[in-house]
Amino acid sequence: MSVAERKFLHELVSLLDTTVSVRTTDGRVITGRLVGFEPRTLSICLWNARVEGAKGAGTEIPKLFLNGSAIVELWSAERPFDLRGLRDRIARAFGGYEHVKLLEDERVIIVAGRVKVSKEGVEGTGPLAERVRRIYEEFVKEWKAKQEKEKR
């Protein structure tokens, strides 16, 4: 796999569990939560999909699979959570990246091999986890404020 292909798939992975919109070859726009994709064909699975456009407008589909050949474009309807930015913030607080690892495919950060951080929160107990939790909460608060500012 080339570097470009790896980067492309990484960007697509970053959209998992976020709201995306897709324009199909027949002109429909479908919006839903991206829960999976097949890398070879770029076929996707959306949950809670809403169909817009002439054909099927207003239809809601709990689980929709779209063949990649039917997709003209796909875009994010929300800004993806900045896991790299959070990793950098945690690493600065702990004096470097030696004990702060970003597992991009799993979309988690592991701190000192004991604390797991994702966009959903912090898993772990003890003083280390509490320190990471404070950093996480401050980061999320700033991230949400930035999103609100961009909407205006």
N, C-alpha and C positions, 0 to 999 in steps of 0.2 A: 504494500500500500504506500502510495507516495505521500509526501509531507502535506501536499495540498488536500488530498483525499482525507487524511487523518484530521486536518484542521476543519474541513467541511463537516465531517461526522461529529467532531467535538462540538461545533456550533449547534448542530441539530440535537445532540444529546442535551445541550444546555437548555433547550426548549421543552424537554420532557416535564410533564406535570405543570405546564403553564398553559394559558389560553392562547390559542393561535387561530388565525383565519386562513382559509385556503380558497383560491379561485380555481374552479374546475374548467375543463375544456368546453363545457356547455354554458359557461358564464355564471354559474351559481357561485355564491360566496357562502362558505360553511365555516362556522366558528364553533370551537369546542376545546376541550382539554386534551392535549396531545399526551397519550399514555404509552405509545409505542410506535416503532417504525421498523421497516425491513430495509437494511442498508443497500442491498443490490438493486432493488426496484424502486426504492423510496416510497413504497406503499406505507400508509399510516393508519393508526387507530385513534379515533377521537371519542371521548366520552361526553355526554350531554351536548351533542352537536345541534346547532340551530342553522337551518337552511334559509338563505336569503336569495333573492333573484327571482326571475319569472317562474322557473320550474321548481315546484315544491316549496315556495316561499312560506315561511312561518312554521314549517315542519320541525318538530323536535325529535331527535333520535338519541336514545340512551347510549348506544354503542354503535359507532359507524367505522367501517373499514373502507378506505379509499385506495384504489390501485394507483400506483405512482404515475402511470401513463395518463391518468385522468386529471392530474394536478398540473396547473399552469404556473401557479406561484403559491408560496406559503409565507406568512409573516406573523411576527409576534404581536399579540394584542396587548401585551404587558411587558414591562422591562424585566428580563430575567434577574434573579437574585445574584448579586455580585459575590460569589463564593471566593473568588481570587482576592478581591478587596478585603474580605473578612479574614482570609488566611494571612494577608500582609499585615493587617492590623494586629492580629494575635501574635504573629512573629515579632513585630516591633516591641510588643509588650513583654515578650519572653526572651528578647535579646538575639533573635535570629531564627533561621529556618530549620535548625538542627532537630528540634523536637516538634516541629509543626509541619505535618504532611497533608497535602491536598490530594485526595483520591478522586480525580475528575470523573471517571466512569461511574463511580458510586455516588458522586455529588456529596461527599463528606470531607471534613477535616478531622484528622486525628492529632491530638495534642498529647505529647509525652507518652504515646502508646496507650493512654488510659481514658481520655476524654474524647467523645465523638460529637462533632458539631455539623449540623446541616441547616438548611433554610428553615426547618421546623423548630430547631432549638438545640439545646445542649444536653447530652446524656453523660451522666457520671456524677460522682459524689465526692465530697471532701473539699479542702481549700482550693486545690487546683481547679476543680470544676466550677466552684463559685467565682473564682477570678475570671475564668473563661466566660462564664454566664454573664458577668457584668460587662465585659467587652462586647459580647454578642448583643446584649440588649441595647447598649449605646449605639452600636453599628446599625442595628435594625431601625432604631428610632431616627437616626440621621438619614438612612436609606429611604424610609417612608416619607420623611419630610421633603427630601429631594424629589421624589416621585410626585408628591402633591404639588410642589412648586412648578414642575414641568407641565402638569395638566393645565395650569392656569395660563 
